[in-house]
Amino acid sequence: MRKFLISLLLLAAACTHEIAAPSAGNIDTSGSNDTSGNTTTISGDTALVTRIIDGDTIDVEMNGVRYRVRYIGMNTPEKDQPCYQEATDANAALLSGKTVTLVKDTSETDVYGRLLRYVYVGDLFVNAELVKEGWAENDVYPPDTKYEDTFHPLELQARAANIGCHPTGVFNDGSDTR
């Protein structure tokens, strides 16, 4: 039994790695433009993307177990809304078949049992990239609010540039906050 536990701990440690990410106040979606030297190390779990569900949800495999993952801090159109397919395609273009790093904020799962995570592929912060390109809107679900101050200005910039889903009006609810 002791050998089993040690093996399990070693396996878990092998599947977790750290990546350097810019501080929340200086974030670039690629993780490469922070020249201030201000970086924080973010620990996460490594997973393989096995299926794209929609613009803000994926299925992954970690340690032989499949999980559904819902991105934190942002929201994309639902199936019955304009720009659903485009947002889903944008997510797929970033992640299909790729190995990702999943980073937890405060909550483990949502009410549907999905893991709640920030998602990175390489140095690219996927949650922020989807907001930056206009495929997602900033959406705050306390207590998971670590990057709210990063996502909000990215949404405002995408809206001002009228890119991604913004031309469809799908995000026009009359509010900058949700």
Buried (B, 14 or more C-beta within 10 A) or exposed (E): EEEEEEEEEEEEEEEBEEBEBBEBEBBBBBBEEBEEEEBEEBEBBBBEBEBBBBBBBBBBEBEEEEBBBBBBBBBBBEEEEBBBEBBBBBBBEBBEEBEBBBBBBEBEBBEEEBBBBBBBBBBBBBBBBBBBBBBBBBBBBEEBBBBBEBBBEBBEEBBEEEBBBBEBEBBEEEEEEE
